[in-house]
Structures are given as structure tokens and as C-alpha cells.
């Protein structure tokens, strides 16, 4: 698909992300210290970089699973319809679960996923989002842990795409059309 030309301005450095993950993991470890084996659920595709760094900093017995949810397609606007494209491999009934999201924007994705997973009766369900854009919220939802609150900018990198591009940037950048 042809794209309007754009440049990416750095917004949050890889170093700042790593430092924040270290802090957050201290809090997460305290929350799940008595958990036998925590199920860490990454929401694909955007969270794949974040979850990789997060679990390597989490010194806990864990199991990793993935759920693929999509609501944006290739556009910049949420369709407000969350589609589950891939379900978890394992069961979470009676288990402690941490859902890992890259960004909470309108909130539709997080809201939908929480409702879906709570319906499976986990013992405890907590959520973490690297980024939060509170000014864009349309559904009331807030992650238990948030890496950074950001203004209403279109961001890419560290797993987040613009029409499937730029997921491999090691930092968070904002898109500026030229
Ligand atoms: C993006 C992002 C979040 C969601 C946040 O996913 O990764 O999951 O949108 O937006 P919301 O709060 O407005 O629902 P997307 O649908 O683009 O799929 P992707 O993760 O595969 O890129």
C-alpha cells in the first residue's frame, strides 16, 4: 500500500525502556512472589518485543503464552472491533495470569481481552502495558502497571507498527508526516 512519506522522531530511548522494565519487574515480582507458575500472556503482534525483555527481567517461574488480537488493520484508526486471531495454547483456570500489552489507546483491545480471559476463571489476572495514551480512551480500562503515559502521538517501534512497518526499531518513535 503506498504510504504518505514520514520520518520518525525518537520519543523513548531503548535505555529508558530497559530502566523502566527493571523497575516494573520489581513490583511484579512482589505481586507474584507466591505464585507457583505465572502464565505471562503476550498480545500479538505488538507486544512481542516487550514481553521478550520483560520475561528475561522477571526472576520468577513462568510459562509464556500468546493471544493474537487485532483491531487496527493497516490504518491509524481503531476499528473498535477486536478480533481474536489466535487463542491461547494453554488453560488459565485457577492460574495466575499477567497480560502483556504494548499500548492502550482507545482501550477496546485490553477491555475485550480482560473480559475474555476473566471468563476462563483465572485465580488472579493482572495487566501491564508499556505505553498508555489516556487522552484517547473510549472504554474505561487501565493496566495494573504502565511503563509510560504518552500524549496523543502515532508511535512506532519496540514492537509497534505503522502498516506493519517499523516494529523492529529498538526505541519508541513518533511518526511525523513530511
Ligand atoms: C494495537 C496494539 C494494541 C491495540 C491498542 O494492536 O498492539 O493491541 O492496538 O489499541 P486500542 O486500545 O485502541 O484497542 P493492533 O490491532 O494494531 O494489532 P498488532 O498488535 O498486531 O499490531
Boltz pocket constraint, residues with backbone or C-beta under 6 A from the ligand:
constraints:
  - pocket:
      binder: B
      contacts: [[A, 43], [A, 44], [A, 45], [A, 46], [A, 47], [A, 69], [A, 70], [A, 71], [A, 72], [A, 73], [A, 78], [A, 101], [A, 102], [A, 103], [A, 104], [A, 105], [A, 106], [A, 107], [A, 108], [A, 109], [A, 110], [A, 159], [A, 161]]
      max_distance: 6.0
